[in-house]
Amino acid sequence: MVKQKLVSESEVVMTELVLPNDTNPLNNLMGGRLMHWMDIVAAIAAQKHSNRIVVTAAADSISFQHPIALGNVVTLKAQVTRSFNSSMEVFIEVWAEDIPANKKVKTHRAFFTFVAVDQNGRPIEVPSVKPSNPEEEELYAGALRRRQLRLVLAKRMSPNDAVELKSIFNFDEPDKTAKKDK
């Protein structure tokens, strides 16, 4: 198996058209439909990185910045930001384009986690990720903090063991800004 792959080797771009059955009563794309598309594009990126079947382990940090209207063309871009033993974090960005109006806007972003599995559904080792530009390096560096936060929130890691999070929040030092109860 390949021991390391470039982020660019996992990149996937998917395009969809917002049709009436994809919308809510306000004629905007339903969030659930968008998350479905995000899951698909992210799974393909994780499969490209691992050359394995993958399963969704987490979907988090989904930001809904702008609604996407009926008739818009939606472009989703996904890439693996970092891998761990059998898991991979995938970053997804979404743009909506109103072609007649010649307007394109970034509407959403998210991080999904996938686990590569063997033919029996058991986790299997994946290649490491090699970032090759400053944006990829920033996403790579932040992936460990996001992973630890996911694990702490899922109660699969003690906050005391989340070293990367401690460095951000200074858990070991008393909070001098907190007001004391009277």
Steps between C-alpha positions, in 0.01 A plus 500: 500500500611859430626653824430864413281691254468865407182682599439575130477127425177481700334812357148450363272759339129419462230714340125486559201702381240607759167365375152554649504168691823613674346813651305612805187724492727806457644349178840454664702179501412284801788460745457123507539475123817709515639282780423193286702649213779596742514143633530362145776737384692452826470120482640501147796713615566259790477201264747662260743556787469154655410287196253330734133491584431774756227565754394834645614537862413867563360808334576819685574868470241535227450871447194631318609846385261568209185333368516330161209580270294289263678487164849567643789281394671361811869413488645292783876454542643247745852396596660297776675737740667242725489131574554314822523120538183401312312830500515799269375853546344648185444872445207601278428841347176583318424773248165601351488654157216694344611463139253746338599770752871410471529475884695239693530491880659264753210377708611218728798316641536194718730231636402134473690201636513165324646166599645263240382142544596160360260257332379389846424856612798525736712818508815483289812717483505792255786698343617819670429840343760737361390865473669699223391863550428737792121443495545121505760533779260710710216248457744216578621667821146576619380145434660363816320760716169431324553125547567538871194722540283239320637225725449702820142591403428133417646405841760283328787714636548666835537878481819454705650298212412757233844658488430707189188649658683578823750707302214713365295543817775480767296255709779473757494870590220656706258712299563855617212639293231284661291670766488331837164399645397719794 
